[in-house]
Amino acid sequence: SFDVNLLVQSFSSLRMTSIIQFTPLCGAHSEEPLCYLLEIDECRILLDCGWDDSFDVNLLVQSFSSLRMTSIIQFTPLCGAHSEEPLCYLLEIDECRILLDCGWDDSFDVNLLKPLKRVIGKINAVLVSHPDLEHLGALPYAVGKLGLKAKIFGTVPVYKMGQMFMYDAYQSRKNSEDFDVFDLDDVDSAFDNFVQLKYSQRFSLSEKGIKIEITPYAAGHMIGGTIWQIKREADVIVYAVDYNHKKERHLSPTVLETMSKPTLLITDAQNALNAQLERRARDAQLHESISSTLRNGGNILFPVDTAGRVLELLVVLEQNWLTHQRSQPIILLNNVSFNVVEFAKSQLEWMSEAIGQKFIANRENAFSLKYVHICHSLSEVKKFNSPMVVLCSMPSLSSGFAQELFTSWASDENNTIIFTDRSRPNSLARKLMENPKIGTINLDKWKRIPLSGQELIDYEKARKLEEEAALARKKAEEEKENKERLASDLHHYEGEDTDVKSSLAFMWKGNDLHANLVNYERSRAEINGEKKDLAYPMFPSYERRSLYDEYGEIIRQEDYREIANRATQEEAEMFGGEEVMDVEYEKNDDDDDDDNLLKIPTKCVLQSMKISVACKIQYIDFEGRSDGRSIKKILNHVQPRKLVLIHGGPEATKHLASYCTKIVDSKSIFAPHVGETVNVTEATDLYRLHLKSNYFESLNFVPVSSKSFISFADGIIMIPPQELDEDGRPYQPEPYLDVLPSSQHNAGHPAIYVGDVKLSNFRQKLQDCGYKAEFRGGALIVNGTVALRREQNTGSGNPSIHIEGALSEDYYKVRELLYSQFHIL
């Protein structure tokens, strides 16, 4: 064969030829700085190591990203930075873009969404943390108007209660003005894209070849409220906003404290400067305010949200009425109040442990409310006698039933308005809270009024023309459909020409009508140059078909009205022979005029009102968020490597950032403004390697959780030579870990303790085992002879536990018990 390769390989050990490979790390097909890798056999030489004066770490990270287990992470606030505006943020992990919340407020100002509009087409996934407007209010507009196509992830209660929030917000505006920013179809389209998850349920996102794992955890602020954990290989990102560490009547506390040392923590600074009353003092304040107002014959208005924090308030008021046996009515008033309570009844597994245990033991549902009345309109509220307690939306008093009742009750000094949430800045509610003795206030209010005079005449003319046009279109469509149906189902065999008549007459004279008719029609089609499959021939008859759409058979209401009228007349003749008149249903006289506006044409007018505020204004904190002191303790315990502060006023953000310098390096604390992108990439000394099968089988894995196993590995890293892909282009396979040569085998390695033991938990363990354990001077003293101390900083940077004491039986038993709390490699 005279294969030259055989000779070359035979003398390769003598030939003076080296294997030379070249890899650009930076500065190829561009004017970027120069950095290249030259490999000559087993020798690797770095040719230049340049950077530019921007000192962009991405240039270096990208150069070694093929081996290093580090993702490029960038964060951009789209809304809600250095302010109390709604929450909306863009998180970029390599090529995957995740939208963290998509909030709006009840002003529905489109200008707030301009930053979102610029990136809407690049978003791969949306993570929603809470069901209120502040966290998901912009989803209908983003999906229906901006074209958001990404999947939306949230818990089951966020999906259900989020719909209630959006339906109520839309209807509250629609009841008083011509609201067209979005409609109910947009709301439904947005929630059709929802992927519903449970707490601690892991879900893998695979976008552009990037695998990211997301997991929701309890936030403790609203039912279904979520802290999101986002994992990408070695990077762990935690998105925690509006969390609550306190145990409430209907919710369990957050689990944020259990998430130790994430790569990046994104959290809010909204409550950094706030201090809260204890629960007992807060409840006493609420009880006193309610009692004094009801004794004076006044009404109490709670402007609340639709389906979030209102649930906690309902449970509190229900218990208060049960304890003090009050007779005054509690009214829950919003457009979806019945559905909200029904959903709450069916979601007990998402609530506190106490509520779940009561249901299991006694079948007692906390939301089978005895003292709360469900209403959907002001006319229903008017049926109750004063004094009364009304909880209604919207909390900002910008629209809805809360605004209506405020304008009616504000002038009575016996009434009280209790705010449980600070609402958005510059809203009517915030102004009243900041200045309770405001006296008078000017309010521009939209209101629907019936048309009259020439406006009503013009409207009726336009409506009549529109109905006639619609009827004409419908008639034309029906005629077209009938023609198409006749063309496909019927064959007209009576032609005007004598040939056709004679042919038909011939077929009738004792011949097989079916066979001759088929042949006749086929010959006629061939003569006319038509090539089509003939329908089954039959005698000329018309079979009426029912019309269908996506909801089923189309029903003509006129047919059923005629049947109903005939049945009514027959009943009248049967029971006395009197004629029964066809009457339409009319509302009772007690119904509110606003309800009748739905039946007659209306228009919206903007009224300027001057309201005298004589009622009591009070703020009682039922927001369900951790206060400044608690936030600092939680951050001190979590100890993130990098920290991003969002959603808080400038002072609160600056204050919390200053405090966190005690926990995190100041260079790792970020507080970006809206539109500012920060690079929060965390460079780690972790690399991705393959394991040879024979090496993998030699490892001794230790389980550390239900899905995690670890092992100590001691081997040699092998870098394989370059290979060619399907297109013939060279690429570098990933390195692999192989067994050490026999000459380099080690006798062993020092023990490695995996885990994090809290001395407070270990104290309980010791007491359960019969030891006397107590804290003295920062140390845990066991039986007065053994002391355990935790050292926060050691040479390795990891915390450690020191055990001291005389060599005794107690010392060895305590040490053995301490070892059992770790996984030892």
Summary of the structure (lengths in Angstrom):
residues: 825
radius of gyration: 37.5
end to end distance: 57.7
largest distance: 127.0
contacts: 2387
relative contact order: 0.10
helix: 34%
strand: 23%
